[in-house]
Amino acid sequence: MLLRSKISVLMPVFNCAMYVKEAIDSILNQTYTDFEFLIIDDCSTDATLQICKSYQDERIIIFEKVENTGISNSLNYLLSIAKGRYIGRMDADDICLATRFEKQVAFMEANEDVVLCGSNFSIIGDDGFINLPQFHEDIKISLLSGNCIVHPSVMLRKSTLFKHKLTYDPNMEPAEDYDLWIKLLMIGKLYNIQESLLLYRSHNGQVSRRQSDRQLEIAKLVRFKLLTYMSPNINADQKKIYLKAIDSREKLSFEDFLKFLLLKKIVIVANESEFFNKVSFYNYWTNLESRFIKYYFKSKKSYSMSNLIDYLKVFTNINERLNFKEFFKFTCKSFINYSIK
């Protein structure tokens, strides 16, 4: 067994007998071979553990949990015993391309300021690949809209995690990875290699499918956390408005929208220090604003003079204004109390 490997590959497994062999084989077939492969089973009830144990490769080390406690607990245990300079993540239902580790190690060795290196990915069964933002500043602003770093594609610098005592937060499952990226971007740079180095499997058994509502709620809290890094004095009422504004399932009332516009003004002023790229940050808020403009002024089922008055109230404070044709139609509908029957 290798006493000290360059990479510690962490792979939690749970009831993934259909896919785990392909995942393991893709790690063992890497062109870069200096790694330890730490697999931890979270009390599987199918043949997952037996399949893992069938391998004789000395780089594989298997751990069996006596109680099912979730992925964060599994990953934190593996982090605590990992010997590698780098932490490579892998999921038991995905497939790595053979050159993944080789290319990620080379990049990390050449860029000491990068603390996380992910990559683009392809979805198994689909043509093409998913193109993710490449550079740190682009990733940072994109993280305000959602997770743009694929967990099983990442390689992390272990020294960074240990120096800053960073682990996965079980309270943030099933968006524990998203939460960790937000913490890491305050310490060093994040980067996505612009090549598909992972084949990602989408299926109904995934945690993201089974816990989609909870994942959406946790992800909203993560996005708010990132916003508060730049503007820490956002109050509870403003937090409520922001969480509602970023949820596509929600619709702001006009009173909510007035509060939203005040929050937008506060954070844009706070971003004068350019925590986020100014243009990108401005566009981010414009996009949030445009959703309200669309359903409140453009696509209503009924109109009245009060709608026109509301629009004139916010006109000077919005970026996404109605064009001449839209405003003419909107005004006419408001005057005649138009409604769809």
C-alpha positions as CSV (number, residue, x, y, z in Angstrom):
1,M,0.0,0.0,0.0
2,L,1.2,3.5,-0.8
3,L,2.3,5.3,2.4
4,R,1.7,8.8,1.0
5,S,-0.2,9.4,-2.3
6,K,-0.5,12.6,-4.2
7,I,-4.3,12.3,-4.3
8,S,-6.8,10.9,-1.9
9,V,-9.9,10.0,-3.8
10,L,-13.1,10.1,-1.7
11,M,-16.1,8.1,-2.8
12,P,-19.1,7.5,-0.5
13,V,-21.3,4.7,-1.6
14,F,-24.9,3.7,-0.8
15,N,-27.1,1.3,-2.7
16,C,-25.5,1.9,-6.0
17,A,-24.8,-1.7,-7.1
18,M,-26.0,-0.9,-10.7
19,Y,-23.3,1.7,-11.3
20,V,-20.5,1.4,-8.8
21,K,-18.3,-1.0,-10.9
22,E,-18.1,1.5,-13.7
23,A,-17.2,4.3,-11.2
24,I,-14.5,2.3,-9.6
25,D,-13.0,1.1,-12.9
26,S,-12.9,4.7,-14.2
27,I,-10.7,5.7,-11.2
28,L,-8.4,2.6,-11.4
29,N,-7.9,3.3,-15.1
30,Q,-6.6,6.9,-14.6
31,T,-3.4,7.7,-16.5
32,Y,-2.3,9.4,-13.2
33,T,-1.8,6.5,-10.8
34,D,-0.4,8.1,-7.6
35,F,-3.5,8.0,-5.4
36,E,-5.3,6.2,-2.6
37,F,-8.9,5.4,-3.2
38,L,-11.0,5.7,0.0
39,I,-14.5,4.1,-0.3
40,I,-17.0,4.4,2.5
41,D,-20.2,2.4,2.6
42,D,-23.2,4.0,4.3
43,C,-24.9,0.8,5.3
44,S,-26.0,-0.3,1.8
45,T,-28.7,-3.0,1.6
46,D,-27.9,-4.2,-1.9
47,A,-24.7,-5.7,-3.4
48,T,-22.7,-2.4,-3.4
49,L,-20.3,-3.3,-0.6
50,Q,-19.6,-6.8,-2.1
51,I,-18.8,-5.3,-5.5
52,C,-16.4,-2.8,-3.8
53,K,-14.7,-5.6,-1.9
54,S,-14.2,-7.7,-5.0
55,Y,-11.3,-5.5,-6.1
56,Q,-7.8,-6.5,-5.2
57,D,-6.1,-3.2,-6.0
58,E,-3.9,-2.1,-3.1
59,R,-4.9,1.6,-3.6
60,I,-8.5,0.8,-2.5
61,I,-9.3,1.1,1.2
62,I,-12.8,0.3,2.2
63,F,-14.7,1.5,5.3
64,E,-18.0,0.2,6.5
65,K,-20.3,2.4,8.6
66,V,-22.4,0.8,11.3
67,E,-25.1,3.4,10.9
68,N,-26.5,5.4,8.0
69,T,-25.5,9.0,8.7
70,G,-25.4,10.6,5.3
71,I,-22.8,11.9,2.8
72,S,-21.4,14.8,4.9
73,N,-20.6,12.5,7.7
74,S,-18.9,10.0,5.3
75,L,-16.9,12.7,3.6
76,N,-15.7,14.3,6.8
77,Y,-14.5,11.0,8.1
78,L,-12.5,10.4,4.9
79,L,-11.1,13.9,5.0
80,S,-9.8,13.3,8.5
81,I,-7.8,10.3,7.4
82,A,-6.8,11.3,3.9
83,K,-3.0,11.3,3.3
84,G,-2.9,12.9,-0.2
85,R,-1.9,16.4,-1.0
86,Y,-5.0,16.7,-3.1
87,I,-8.6,15.6,-2.4
88,G,-10.3,14.1,-5.5
89,R,-14.1,13.6,-5.2
90,M,-16.0,10.9,-7.0
91,D,-19.6,9.7,-6.9
92,A,-20.5,6.0,-7.2
93,D,-22.8,6.5,-10.1
94,D,-20.6,8.6,-12.4
95,I,-17.6,7.9,-14.7
96,C,-14.3,9.7,-14.8
97,L,-12.4,10.2,-18.1
98,A,-9.0,8.5,-18.0
99,T,-7.0,11.8,-18.0
100,R,-9.0,13.6,-15.3
101,F,-6.5,13.3,-12.5
102,E,-3.5,13.9,-14.8
103,K,-5.0,17.2,-16.1
104,Q,-6.2,18.4,-12.7
105,V,-3.0,17.7,-10.9
106,A,-1.0,19.5,-13.6
107,F,-3.2,22.5,-13.3
108,M,-3.1,22.6,-9.5
109,E,0.6,22.3,-9.4
110,A,1.0,25.2,-11.9
111,N,-1.5,27.4,-10.0
112,E,-0.9,27.6,-6.3
113,D,-3.6,30.2,-5.8
114,V,-6.3,27.8,-7.0
115,V,-7.9,25.9,-4.1
116,L,-10.5,24.0,-6.2
117,C,-10.4,22.7,-9.7
118,G,-13.5,21.3,-11.3
119,S,-14.3,20.6,-14.9
120,N,-17.1,20.6,-17.5
121,F,-19.0,17.4,-17.8
122,S,-21.2,15.3,-20.1
123,I,-24.5,13.6,-19.2
124,I,-24.5,9.9,-19.8
125,G,-26.8,9.2,-22.7
126,D,-26.7,12.7,-24.1
127,D,-24.5,14.2,-26.8
128,G,-22.3,17.2,-26.1
129,F,-21.2,18.5,-22.7
130,I,-22.2,21.1,-20.1
131,N,-20.1,24.2,-20.4
132,L,-19.4,25.8,-16.9
133,P,-17.9,29.2,-16.1
134,Q,-14.1,28.9,-16.2
135,F,-12.5,31.6,-14.1
136,H,-12.9,32.6,-10.5
137,E,-14.7,35.9,-11.0
138,D,-17.2,34.3,-13.4
139,I,-17.7,31.3,-11.1
140,K,-18.3,33.6,-8.1
141,I,-21.1,35.6,-9.8
142,S,-22.6,32.4,-11.2
143,L,-22.7,30.9,-7.7
144,L,-25.3,33.6,-6.9
145,S,-27.6,31.9,-9.3
146,G,-26.9,28.3,-8.6
147,N,-24.2,25.6,-8.1
148,C,-21.9,25.8,-11.2
149,I,-19.3,23.4,-9.8
150,V,-20.0,19.6,-10.2
151,H,-19.1,17.8,-6.9
152,P,-17.7,14.6,-8.4
153,S,-15.5,16.6,-10.8
154,V,-13.6,18.5,-8.2
155,M,-10.0,18.3,-6.9
156,L,-9.3,20.3,-3.7
157,R,-6.1,21.4,-2.0
158,K,-6.1,19.5,1.3
159,S,-3.8,22.0,3.0
160,T,-6.4,24.7,2.5
161,L,-9.2,22.6,4.1
162,F,-7.1,21.7,7.1
163,K,-5.6,25.2,7.6
164,H,-9.0,26.8,7.6
165,K,-10.8,23.9,9.3
166,L,-13.3,23.4,6.5
167,T,-15.5,20.4,6.4
168,Y,-18.9,19.5,4.9
169,D,-21.8,20.8,7.0
170,P,-24.4,18.0,7.6
171,N,-27.0,20.7,8.2
172,M,-26.6,21.9,4.6
173,E,-27.4,18.5,2.9
174,P,-28.2,17.9,0.1
175,A,-26.4,21.1,-0.9
176,E,-23.3,20.5,1.3
177,D,-21.0,20.8,-1.6
178,Y,-22.4,24.2,-2.7
179,D,-22.0,25.5,0.8
180,L,-18.3,24.4,0.9
181,W,-17.6,26.2,-2.4
182,I,-18.9,29.4,-1.0
183,K,-16.5,29.1,1.9
184,L,-13.6,28.3,-0.3
185,L,-14.0,31.2,-2.7
186,M,-13.2,33.6,0.2
187,I,-9.8,31.8,0.7
188,G,-8.5,31.1,-2.9
189,K,-9.5,30.8,-6.5
190,L,-12.0,28.4,-8.0
191,Y,-11.5,27.1,-11.6
192,N,-13.3,24.8,-14.0
193,I,-11.2,23.1,-16.7
194,Q,-13.0,23.7,-20.0
195,E,-13.1,20.1,-21.0
196,S,-15.5,17.3,-20.1
197,L,-13.6,15.1,-17.6
198,L,-16.6,13.5,-16.1
199,L,-19.6,11.5,-17.3
200,Y,-22.5,12.4,-15.0
201,R,-25.4,10.0,-14.6
202,S,-28.9,11.4,-14.1
203,H,-31.4,9.0,-12.6
204,N,-34.3,8.9,-10.2
205,G,-32.3,7.4,-7.3
206,Q,-30.1,10.5,-6.9
207,V,-30.3,12.5,-3.7
208,S,-30.9,15.6,-5.8
209,R,-34.0,14.0,-7.2
210,R,-35.2,12.4,-4.0
211,Q,-34.7,15.6,-1.9
212,S,-35.2,18.2,-4.6
213,D,-37.4,20.6,-2.5
214,R,-35.0,20.6,0.4
215,Q,-32.0,21.1,-1.9
216,L,-33.7,24.1,-3.4
217,E,-34.3,25.6,0.0
218,I,-30.8,25.0,1.2
219,A,-29.4,26.3,-2.0
220,K,-31.3,29.6,-1.5
221,L,-29.6,29.9,1.9
222,V,-26.2,29.3,0.4
223,R,-26.9,32.0,-2.2
224,F,-27.9,34.4,0.6
225,K,-24.7,33.6,2.5
226,L,-22.6,34.5,-0.5
227,L,-24.5,37.8,-0.8
228,T,-23.8,38.6,2.8
229,Y,-20.0,38.2,2.4
230,M,-20.2,41.4,0.4
231,S,-23.0,43.1,2.3
232,P,-23.2,41.7,5.9
233,N,-25.8,44.1,7.2
234,I,-28.8,42.8,5.4
235,N,-31.7,42.6,7.9
236,A,-34.2,39.8,8.4
237,D,-36.9,41.4,6.3
238,Q,-34.5,42.0,3.4
239,K,-33.3,38.4,3.7
240,K,-36.9,37.2,3.4
241,I,-37.5,39.4,0.3
242,Y,-34.3,38.1,-1.3
243,L,-35.1,34.5,-0.7
244,K,-38.5,35.0,-2.2
245,A,-37.1,36.9,-5.2
246,I,-34.6,34.2,-6.2
247,D,-37.2,31.4,-6.0
248,S,-38.9,30.9,-9.4
249,R,-41.8,29.3,-7.6
250,E,-42.6,32.5,-5.8
251,K,-44.2,35.8,-6.9
252,L,-43.5,39.1,-5.2
253,S,-46.4,41.4,-4.4
254,F,-46.0,45.0,-5.4
255,E,-45.1,45.9,-1.8
256,D,-42.5,43.1,-1.8
257,F,-41.1,44.6,-5.0
258,L,-40.6,48.0,-3.5
259,K,-38.6,46.4,-0.7
260,F,-36.7,44.4,-3.3
261,L,-35.7,47.6,-5.2
262,L,-34.5,49.1,-1.9
263,L,-32.4,46.0,-1.3
264,K,-31.0,46.2,-4.8
265,K,-29.9,49.8,-4.3
266,I,-28.2,48.8,-1.0
267,V,-26.2,45.9,-2.4
268,I,-25.2,47.7,-5.6
269,V,-23.7,50.5,-3.4
270,A,-22.1,47.9,-1.2
271,N,-20.5,46.4,-4.3
272,E,-18.5,49.5,-5.0
273,S,-15.6,47.6,-3.6
274,E,-16.1,45.2,-6.5
275,F,-16.4,42.0,-4.6
276,F,-18.4,41.0,-7.6
277,N,-17.7,42.2,-11.1
278,K,-19.8,45.4,-11.3
279,V,-21.4,44.7,-14.7
280,S,-22.2,41.1,-13.9
281,F,-23.6,42.0,-10.5
282,Y,-25.8,44.7,-12.1
283,N,-27.0,42.3,-14.7
284,Y,-27.8,39.7,-12.0
285,W,-30.2,42.1,-10.2
286,T,-31.7,43.2,-13.5
287,N,-32.5,39.6,-14.3
288,L,-34.2,39.1,-10.9
289,E,-36.1,42.3,-11.5
290,S,-37.2,41.4,-15.0
291,R,-39.2,38.4,-13.7
292,F,-41.4,40.7,-11.6
293,I,-41.8,43.2,-14.5
294,K,-42.9,40.3,-16.7
295,Y,-45.6,38.9,-14.5
296,Y,-46.8,42.1,-12.9
297,F,-46.8,44.5,-15.8
298,K,-46.6,42.5,-19.0
299,S,-48.5,39.3,-18.5
300,K,-51.4,40.1,-16.1
301,K,-54.8,38.6,-16.6
302,S,-56.5,41.9,-15.7
303,Y,-55.4,45.6,-15.7
304,S,-56.5,48.8,-14.0
305,M,-55.3,52.3,-13.5
306,S,-53.6,51.2,-10.2
307,N,-51.2,49.1,-12.3
308,L,-50.2,52.1,-14.3
309,I,-49.7,54.2,-11.2
310,D,-47.6,51.4,-9.7
311,Y,-45.4,51.3,-12.8
312,L,-44.9,55.0,-12.7
313,K,-43.9,54.7,-9.0
314,V,-41.0,52.4,-9.8
315,F,-40.1,53.7,-13.2
316,T,-37.0,55.6,-12.1
317,N,-35.7,52.7,-10.0
318,I,-35.9,49.8,-12.4
319,N,-33.5,48.7,-15.1
320,E,-35.9,46.5,-17.0
321,R,-38.4,49.0,-18.4
322,L,-41.2,48.4,-20.8
323,N,-40.3,49.4,-24.4
324,F,-42.4,51.9,-26.2
325,K,-44.7,49.3,-27.8
326,E,-45.1,47.4,-24.5
327,F,-45.8,50.7,-22.5
328,F,-48.4,51.8,-25.1
329,K,-50.3,48.5,-24.8
330,F,-50.0,48.5,-21.0
331,T,-51.3,52.0,-20.7
332,C,-54.3,51.3,-23.0
333,K,-55.2,48.1,-21.0
334,S,-54.9,50.0,-17.8
335,F,-57.2,52.8,-19.0
336,I,-59.9,50.4,-20.2
337,N,-59.6,48.0,-17.2
338,Y,-58.8,45.2,-19.7
339,S,-59.2,41.6,-18.5
340,I,-58.9,38.2,-20.1
341,K,-62.2,36.4,-20.0
